[in-house]
């Protein structure tokens, strides 16, 4: 889905990152660089990170 439409995720305020909900509580943060897509994080929203 991201390959076909790299701007589908909502743009964040930091470093031109994009974020989207993948499935219920999972979110994916990524960055589009030229013709590449770099996954920055994959987060399970049910868990609380320590920092």
PDB file of N, CA, C, O and CB in Angstrom:
ATOM      1  N   UNK A   1       0.822  -1.185   0.000  1.00  0.00           N
ATOM      2  CA  UNK A   1       0.000   0.000   0.000  1.00  0.00           C
ATOM      3  C   UNK A   1       0.877   1.265   0.000  1.00  0.00           C
ATOM      4  O   UNK A   1       0.600   2.215  -0.731  1.00  0.00           O
ATOM      5  CB  UNK A   1      -0.941  -0.011   1.212  1.00  0.00           C
ATOM      6  N   UNK A   2       1.925   1.268   0.816  1.00  0.00           N
ATOM      7  CA  UNK A   2       2.806   2.427   0.893  1.00  0.00           C
ATOM      8  C   UNK A   2       3.609   2.584  -0.399  1.00  0.00           C
ATOM      9  O   UNK A   2       3.870   3.705  -0.835  1.00  0.00           O
ATOM     10  CB  UNK A   2       3.752   2.302   2.097  1.00  0.00           C
ATOM     11  N   UNK A   3       3.993   1.484  -1.001  1.00  0.00           N
ATOM     12  CA  UNK A   3       4.752   1.558  -2.256  1.00  0.00           C
ATOM     13  C   UNK A   3       3.934   2.240  -3.342  1.00  0.00           C
ATOM     14  O   UNK A   3       4.451   3.066  -4.095  1.00  0.00           O
ATOM     15  CB  UNK A   3       5.172   0.152  -2.717  1.00  0.00           C
ATOM     16  N   UNK A   4       2.660   1.892  -3.418  1.00  0.00           N
ATOM     17  CA  UNK A   4       1.791   2.470  -4.449  1.00  0.00           C
ATOM     18  C   UNK A   4       1.429   3.926  -4.165  1.00  0.00           C
ATOM     19  O   UNK A   4       1.234   4.707  -5.097  1.00  0.00           O
ATOM     20  CB  UNK A   4       0.523   1.651  -4.572  1.00  0.00           C
ATOM     21  N   UNK A   5       1.338   4.299  -2.888  1.00  0.00           N
ATOM     22  CA  UNK A   5       0.965   5.656  -2.517  1.00  0.00           C
ATOM     23  C   UNK A   5       1.754   6.067  -1.275  1.00  0.00           C
ATOM     24  O   UNK A   5       1.232   5.989  -0.163  1.00  0.00           O
ATOM     25  CB  UNK A   5      -0.567   5.763  -2.263  1.00  0.00           C
ATOM     26  N   UNK A   6       3.003   6.503  -1.447  1.00  0.00           N
ATOM     27  CA  UNK A   6       3.861   6.789  -0.290  1.00  0.00           C
ATOM     28  C   UNK A   6       3.377   7.923   0.608  1.00  0.00           C
ATOM     29  O   UNK A   6       3.839   8.038   1.743  1.00  0.00           O
ATOM     30  CB  UNK A   6       5.225   7.115  -0.767  1.00  0.00           C
ATOM     31  N   UNK A   7       2.484   8.740   0.145  1.00  0.00           N
ATOM     32  CA  UNK A   7       1.991   9.853   0.975  1.00  0.00           C
ATOM     33  C   UNK A   7       0.692   9.510   1.704  1.00  0.00           C
ATOM     34  O   UNK A   7      -0.011  10.407   2.171  1.00  0.00           O
ATOM     35  CB  UNK A   7       1.775  11.088   0.112  1.00  0.00           C
ATOM     36  N   UNK A   8       0.374   8.235   1.801  1.00  0.00           N
ATOM     37  CA  UNK A   8      -0.873   7.811   2.445  1.00  0.00           C
ATOM     38  C   UNK A   8      -0.864   8.078   3.954  1.00  0.00           C
ATOM     39  O   UNK A   8      -1.913   8.352   4.536  1.00  0.00           O
ATOM     40  CB  UNK A   8      -1.112   6.325   2.186  1.00  0.00           C
ATOM     41  N   UNK A   9       0.304   8.000   4.587  1.00  0.00           N
ATOM     42  CA  UNK A   9       0.405   8.229   6.025  1.00  0.00           C
ATOM     43  C   UNK A   9       0.332   9.708   6.369  1.00  0.00           C
ATOM     44  O   UNK A   9       0.656  10.565   5.546  1.00  0.00           O
ATOM     45  CB  UNK A   9       1.696   7.640   6.560  1.00  0.00           C
ATOM     46  N   UNK A  10      -0.091   9.997   7.578  1.00  0.00           N
ATOM     47  CA  UNK A  10      -0.152  11.379   8.040  1.00  0.00           C
ATOM     48  C   UNK A  10       1.250  11.894   8.329  1.00  0.00           C
ATOM     49  O   UNK A  10       2.041  11.213   8.983  1.00  0.00           O
ATOM     50  CB  UNK A  10      -1.040  11.498   9.293  1.00  0.00           C
ATOM     51  N   UNK A  11       1.558  13.076   7.852  1.00  0.00           N
ATOM     52  CA  UNK A  11       2.878  13.646   8.066  1.00  0.00           C
ATOM     53  C   UNK A  11       3.005  14.129   9.508  1.00  0.00           C
ATOM     54  O   UNK A  11       2.125  14.814  10.030  1.00  0.00           O
ATOM     55  CB  UNK A  11       3.140  14.802   7.078  1.00  0.00           C
ATOM     56  N   UNK A  12       4.109  13.762  10.135  1.00  0.00           N
ATOM     57  CA  UNK A  12       4.365  14.203  11.506  1.00  0.00           C
ATOM     58  C   UNK A  12       5.153  15.508  11.469  1.00  0.00           C
ATOM     59  O   UNK A  12       5.587  15.950  10.405  1.00  0.00           O
ATOM     60  CB  UNK A  12       5.136  13.113  12.312  1.00  0.00           C
ATOM     61  N   UNK A  13       5.333  16.112  12.625  1.00  0.00           N
ATOM     62  CA  UNK A  13       6.072  17.368  12.713  1.00  0.00           C
ATOM     63  C   UNK A  13       7.582  17.150  12.728  1.00  0.00           C
ATOM     64  O   UNK A  13       8.351  18.091  12.532  1.00  0.00           O
ATOM     65  CB  UNK A  13       5.653  18.128  13.953  1.00  0.00           C
ATOM     66  N   UNK A  14       7.999  15.918  12.959  1.00  0.00           N
ATOM     67  CA  UNK A  14       9.422  15.604  13.082  1.00  0.00           C
ATOM     68  C   UNK A  14       9.993  15.020  11.795  1.00  0.00           C
ATOM     69  O   UNK A  14       9.472  14.034  11.273  1.00  0.00           O
ATOM     70  CB  UNK A  14       9.645  14.635  14.227  1.00  0.00           C
ATOM     71  N   UNK A  15      11.034  15.609  11.299  1.00  0.00           N
ATOM     72  CA  UNK A  15      11.866  15.032  10.232  1.00  0.00           C
ATOM     73  C   UNK A  15      11.118  14.504   9.002  1.00  0.00           C
ATOM     74  O   UNK A  15      11.590  13.579   8.342  1.00  0.00           O
ATOM     75  CB  UNK A  15      12.659  13.929  10.798  1.00  0.00           C
ATOM     76  N   UNK A  16       9.984  15.075   8.701  1.00  0.00           N
ATOM     77  CA  UNK A  16       9.193  14.653   7.531  1.00  0.00           C
ATOM     78  C   UNK A  16       8.846  13.167   7.565  1.00  0.00           C
ATOM     79  O   UNK A  16       8.822  12.501   6.530  1.00  0.00           O
ATOM     80  CB  UNK A  16       9.953  14.964   6.247  1.00  0.00           C
ATOM     81  N   UNK A  17       8.578  12.659   8.764  1.00  0.00           N
ATOM     82  CA  UNK A  17       8.158  11.269   8.914  1.00  0.00           C
ATOM     83  C   UNK A  17       6.667  11.166   8.642  1.00  0.00           C
ATOM     84  O   UNK A  17       5.937  12.151   8.751  1.00  0.00           O
ATOM     85  CB  UNK A  17       8.496  10.732  10.328  1.00  0.00           C
ATOM     86  N   UNK A  18       6.225   9.977   8.292  1.00  0.00           N
ATOM     87  CA  UNK A  18       4.804   9.716   8.082  1.00  0.00           C
ATOM     88  C   UNK A  18       4.405   8.552   8.970  1.00  0.00           C
ATOM     89  O   UNK A  18       5.196   7.646   9.230  1.00  0.00           O
ATOM     90  CB  UNK A  18       4.490   9.414   6.581  1.00  0.00           C
ATOM     91  N   UNK A  19       3.153   8.593   9.432  1.00  0.00           N
ATOM     92  CA  UNK A  19       2.674   7.561  10.351  1.00  0.00           C
ATOM     93  C   UNK A  19       1.314   7.084   9.909  1.00  0.00           C
ATOM     94  O   UNK A  19       0.482   7.874   9.463  1.00  0.00           O
ATOM     95  CB  UNK A  19       2.615   8.084  11.796  1.00  0.00           C
ATOM     96  N   UNK A  20       1.087   5.783  10.032  1.00  0.00           N
ATOM     97  CA  UNK A  20      -0.221   5.233   9.700  1.00  0.00           C
ATOM     98  C   UNK A  20      -0.535   4.044  10.597  1.00  0.00           C
ATOM     99  O   UNK A  20       0.360   3.346  11.075  1.00  0.00           O
ATOM    100  CB  UNK A  20      -0.276   4.819   8.220  1.00  0.00           C
ATOM    101  N   UNK A  21      -1.820   3.834  10.810  1.00  0.00           N
ATOM    102  CA  UNK A  21      -2.284   2.677  11.573  1.00  0.00           C
ATOM    103  C   UNK A  21      -2.312   1.496  10.610  1.00  0.00           C
ATOM    104  O   UNK A  21      -2.911   1.570   9.537  1.00  0.00           O
ATOM    105  CB  UNK A  21      -3.707   2.930  12.227  1.00  0.00           C
ATOM    106  N   UNK A  22      -1.663   0.415  11.002  1.00  0.00           N
ATOM    107  CA  UNK A  22      -1.572  -0.754  10.137  1.00  0.00           C
ATOM    108  C   UNK A  22      -2.731  -1.713  10.414  1.00  0.00           C
ATOM    109  O   UNK A  22      -3.393  -2.184   9.490  1.00  0.00           O
ATOM    110  CB  UNK A  22      -0.223  -1.469  10.336  1.00  0.00           C
ATOM    111  N   UNK A  23      -2.965  -1.994  11.692  1.00  0.00           N
ATOM    112  CA  UNK A  23      -4.041  -2.911  12.078  1.00  0.00           C
ATOM    113  C   UNK A  23      -4.402  -2.638  13.529  1.00  0.00           C
ATOM    114  O   UNK A  23      -3.583  -2.842  14.426  1.00  0.00           O
ATOM    115  CB  UNK A  23      -3.621  -4.409  11.876  1.00  0.00           C
ATOM    116  N   UNK A  24      -5.585  -2.193  13.754  1.00  0.00           N
ATOM    117  CA  UNK A  24      -6.108  -1.868  15.090  1.00  0.00           C
ATOM    118  C   UNK A  24      -5.161  -1.039  15.940  1.00  0.00           C
ATOM    119  O   UNK A  24      -5.239   0.190  15.925  1.00  0.00           O
ATOM    120  CB  UNK A  24      -6.432  -3.128  15.822  1.00  0.00           C
ATOM    121  N   UNK A  25      -4.269  -1.682  16.678  1.00  0.00           N
ATOM    122  CA  UNK A  25      -3.404  -0.942  17.603  1.00  0.00           C
ATOM    123  C   UNK A  25      -1.965  -0.800  17.117  1.00  0.00           C
ATOM    124  O   UNK A  25      -1.136  -0.230  17.826  1.00  0.00           O
ATOM    125  CB  UNK A  25      -3.404  -1.618  18.939  1.00  0.00           C
ATOM    126  N   UNK A  26      -1.657  -1.296  15.947  1.00  0.00           N
ATOM    127  CA  UNK A  26      -0.291  -1.233  15.425  1.00  0.00           C
ATOM    128  C   UNK A  26      -0.123  -0.027  14.516  1.00  0.00           C
ATOM    129  O   UNK A  26      -0.948   0.224  13.638  1.00  0.00           O
ATOM    130  CB  UNK A  26       0.060  -2.522  14.667  1.00  0.00           C
ATOM    131  N   UNK A  27       0.951   0.712  14.736  1.00  0.00           N
ATOM    132  CA  UNK A  27       1.234   1.849  13.871  1.00  0.00           C
ATOM    133  C   UNK A  27       2.633   1.711  13.275  1.00  0.00           C
ATOM    134  O   UNK A  27       3.525   1.096  13.859  1.00  0.00           O
ATOM    135  CB  UNK A  27       1.104   3.176  14.651  1.00  0.00           C
ATOM    136  N   UNK A  28       2.787   2.288  12.124  1.00  0.00           N
ATOM    137  CA  UNK A  28       4.028   2.224  11.378  1.00  0.00           C
ATOM    138  C   UNK A  28       4.476   3.647  11.091  1.00  0.00           C
ATOM    139  O   UNK A  28       3.692   4.462  10.606  1.00  0.00           O
ATOM    140  CB  UNK A  28       3.861   1.405  10.063  1.00  0.00           C
ATOM    141  N   UNK A  29       5.725   3.946  11.386  1.00  0.00           N
ATOM    142  CA  UNK A  29       6.297   5.253  11.070  1.00  0.00           C
ATOM    143  C   UNK A  29       7.348   5.027  10.003  1.00  0.00           C
ATOM    144  O   UNK A  29       8.188   4.136  10.122  1.00  0.00           O
ATOM    145  CB  UNK A  29       6.907   5.955  12.343  1.00  0.00           C
ATOM    146  N   UNK A  30       7.295   5.839   8.962  1.00  0.00           N
ATOM    147  CA  UNK A  30       8.220   5.659   7.856  1.00  0.00           C
ATOM    148  C   UNK A  30       8.608   7.001   7.262  1.00  0.00           C
ATOM    149  O   UNK A  30       7.998   8.031   7.550  1.00  0.00           O
ATOM    150  CB  UNK A  30       7.610   4.760   6.784  1.00  0.00           C
ATOM    151  N   UNK A  31       9.642   6.963   6.422  1.00  0.00           N
ATOM    152  CA  UNK A  31      10.132   8.168   5.766  1.00  0.00           C
ATOM    153  C   UNK A  31      10.360   7.852   4.290  1.00  0.00           C
ATOM    154  O   UNK A  31      10.930   6.817   3.945  1.00  0.00           O
ATOM    155  CB  UNK A  31      11.444   8.689   6.441  1.00  0.00           C
ATOM    156  N   UNK A  32       9.911   8.753   3.432  1.00  0.00           N
ATOM    157  CA  UNK A  32      10.124   8.605   2.000  1.00  0.00           C
ATOM    158  C   UNK A  32      11.384   9.390   1.640  1.00  0.00           C
ATOM    159  O   UNK A  32      11.460  10.598   1.866  1.00  0.00           O
ATOM    160  CB  UNK A  32       8.877   9.102   1.174  1.00  0.00           C
ATOM    161  N   UNK A  33      12.365   8.693   1.080  1.00  0.00           N
ATOM    162  CA  UNK A  33      13.632   9.309   0.684  1.00  0.00           C
ATOM    163  C   UNK A  33      13.867   8.992  -0.783  1.00  0.00           C
ATOM    164  O   UNK A  33      14.178   7.856  -1.141  1.00  0.00           O
ATOM    165  CB  UNK A  33      14.824   8.802   1.570  1.00  0.00           C
ATOM    166  N   UNK A  34      13.718  10.000  -1.624  1.00  0.00           N
ATOM    167  CA  UNK A  34      13.833   9.832  -3.070  1.00  0.00           C
ATOM    168  C   UNK A  34      12.855   8.750  -3.517  1.00  0.00           C
ATOM    169  O   UNK A  34      11.644   8.956  -3.443  1.00  0.00           O
ATOM    170  CB  UNK A  34      15.295   9.467  -3.480  1.00  0.00           C
ATOM    171  N   UNK A  35      13.343   7.617  -3.974  1.00  0.00           N
ATOM    172  CA  UNK A  35      12.451   6.535  -4.391  1.00  0.00           C
ATOM    173  C   UNK A  35      12.449   5.383  -3.394  1.00  0.00           C
ATOM    174  O   UNK A  35      11.980   4.289  -3.708  1.00  0.00           O
ATOM    175  CB  UNK A  35      12.853   6.024  -5.764  1.00  0.00           C
ATOM    176  N   UNK A  36      12.965   5.621  -2.207  1.00  0.00           N
ATOM    177  CA  UNK A  36      13.032   4.591  -1.168  1.00  0.00           C
ATOM    178  C   UNK A  36      12.080   4.913  -0.027  1.00  0.00           C
ATOM    179  O   UNK A  36      11.786   6.076   0.249  1.00  0.00           O
ATOM    180  CB  UNK A  36      14.466   4.453  -0.635  1.00  0.00           C
ATOM    181  N   UNK A  37      11.606   3.867   0.627  1.00  0.00           N
ATOM    182  CA  UNK A  37      10.772   4.015   1.820  1.00  0.00           C
ATOM    183  C   UNK A  37      11.520   3.349   2.967  1.00  0.00           C
ATOM    184  O   UNK A  37      11.828   2.158   2.918  1.00  0.00           O
ATOM    185  CB  UNK A  37       9.332   3.383   1.618  1.00  0.00           C
ATOM    186  N   UNK A  38      11.806   4.137   4.002  1.00  0.00           N
ATOM    187  CA  UNK A  38      12.551   3.624   5.153  1.00  0.00           C
ATOM    188  C   UNK A  38      11.602   3.510   6.332  1.00  0.00           C
ATOM    189  O   UNK A  38      11.007   4.503   6.751  1.00  0.00           O
ATOM    190  CB  UNK A  38      13.764   4.544   5.502  1.00  0.00           C
ATOM    191  N   UNK A  39      11.455   2.305   6.872  1.00  0.00           N
ATOM    192  CA  UNK A  39      10.617   2.093   8.045  1.00  0.00           C
ATOM    193  C   UNK A  39      11.426   2.495   9.271  1.00  0.00           C
ATOM    194  O   UNK A  39      12.518   1.981   9.516  1.00  0.00           O
ATOM    195  CB  UNK A  39      10.129   0.603   8.146  1.00  0.00           C
ATOM    196  N   UNK A  40      10.861   3.431  10.037  1.00  0.00           N
ATOM    197  CA  UNK A  40      11.543   3.963  11.208  1.00  0.00           C
ATOM    198  C   UNK A  40      11.125   3.202  12.464  1.00  0.00           C
ATOM    199  O   UNK A  40      11.963   2.889  13.309  1.00  0.00           O
ATOM    200  CB  UNK A  40      11.247   5.461  11.367  1.00  0.00           C
ATOM    201  N   UNK A  41       9.820   2.903  12.588  1.00  0.00           N
ATOM    202  CA  UNK A  41       9.364   2.148  13.752  1.00  0.00           C
ATOM    203  C   UNK A  41       8.058   1.427  13.444  1.00  0.00           C
ATOM    204  O   UNK A  41       7.271   1.843  12.593  1.00  0.00           O
ATOM    205  CB  UNK A  41       9.188   3.078  14.962  1.00  0.00           C
ATOM    206  N   UNK A  42       7.862   0.346  14.161  1.00  0.00           N
ATOM    207  CA  UNK A  42       6.626  -0.418  14.123  1.00  0.00           C
ATOM    208  C   UNK A  42       6.222  -0.556  15.580  1.00  0.00           C
ATOM    209  O   UNK A  42       6.954  -1.153  16.369  1.00  0.00           O
ATOM    210  CB  UNK A  42       6.793  -1.834  13.394  1.00  0.00           C
ATOM    211  N   UNK A  43       5.056  -0.008  15.953  1.00  0.00           N
ATOM    212  CA  UNK A  43       4.706   0.137  17.356  1.00  0.00           C
ATOM    213  C   UNK A  43       3.388  -0.553  17.687  1.00  0.00           C
ATOM    214  O   UNK A  43       2.399  -0.393  16.971  1.00  0.00           O
ATOM    215  CB  UNK A  43       4.627   1.602  17.722  1.00  0.00           C
ATOM    216  N   UNK A  44       3.379  -1.314  18.766  1.00  0.00           N
ATOM    217  CA  UNK A  44       2.167  -1.935  19.285  1.00  0.00           C
ATOM    218  C   UNK A  44       1.597  -0.987  20.340  1.00  0.00           C
ATOM    219  O   UNK A  44       2.173  -0.849  21.420  1.00  0.00           O
ATOM    220  CB  UNK A  44       2.455  -3.375  19.885  1.00  0.00           C
ATOM    221  N   UNK A  45       0.486  -0.342  20.042  1.00  0.00           N
ATOM    222  CA  UNK A  45      -0.119   0.649  20.918  1.00  0.00           C
ATOM    223  C   UNK A  45      -0.640   0.094  22.236  1.00  0.00           C
ATOM    224  O   UNK A  45      -0.961   0.866  23.139  1.00  0.00           O
ATOM    225  CB  UNK A  45      -1.224   1.314  20.207  1.00  0.00           C
ATOM    226  N   UNK A  46      -0.730  -1.217  22.366  1.00  0.00           N
ATOM    227  CA  UNK A  46      -1.191  -1.806  23.623  1.00  0.00           C
ATOM    228  C   UNK A  46      -0.093  -1.815  24.672  1.00  0.00           C
ATOM    229  O   UNK A  46      -0.376  -1.942  25.863  1.00  0.00           O
ATOM    230  CB  UNK A  46      -1.693  -3.221  23.390  1.00  0.00           C
ATOM    231  N   UNK A  47       1.147  -1.683  24.249  1.00  0.00           N
ATOM    232  CA  UNK A  47       2.280  -1.699  25.162  1.00  0.00           C
ATOM    233  C   UNK A  47       2.668  -0.275  25.523  1.00  0.00           C
ATOM    234  O   UNK A  47       2.485   0.644  24.725  1.00  0.00           O
ATOM    235  CB  UNK A  47       3.475  -2.447  24.543  1.00  0.00           C
ATOM    236  N   UNK A  48       3.196  -0.094  26.707  1.00  0.00           N
ATOM    237  CA  UNK A  48       3.658   1.218  27.135  1.00  0.00           C
ATOM    238  C   UNK A  48       5.186   1.228  27.080  1.00  0.00           C
ATOM    239  O   UNK A  48       5.834   0.476  27.808  1.00  0.00           O
ATOM    240  CB  UNK A  48       3.138   1.562  28.575  1.00  0.00           C
ATOM    241  N   UNK A  49       5.757   2.059  26.237  1.00  0.00           N
ATOM    242  CA  UNK A  49       7.221   2.108  26.198  1.00  0.00           C
ATOM    243  C   UNK A  49       7.794   2.705  27.475  1.00  0.00           C
ATOM    244  O   UNK A  49       7.145   3.524  28.126  1.00  0.00           O
ATOM    245  CB  UNK A  49       7.694   2.916  24.992  1.00  0.00           C
ATOM    246  N   UNK A  50       8.990   2.304  27.832  1.00  0.00           N
ATOM    247  CA  UNK A  50       9.614   2.821  29.060  1.00  0.00           C
ATOM    248  C   UNK A  50      10.061   4.261  28.882  1.00  0.00           C
ATOM    249  O   UNK A  50      10.089   5.022  29.849  1.00  0.00           O
ATOM    250  CB  UNK A  50      10.812   1.952  29.465  1.00  0.00           C
ATOM    251  N   UNK A  51      10.415   4.653  27.647  1.00  0.00           N
ATOM    252  CA  UNK A  51      10.813   6.030  27.348  1.00  0.00           C
ATOM    253  C   UNK A  51      10.215   6.448  26.032  1.00  0.00           C
ATOM    254  O   UNK A  51      10.425   7.577  25.589  1.00  0.00           O
ATOM    255  CB  UNK A  51      12.347   6.177  27.314  1.00  0.00           C
TER     256      UNK A  51
END
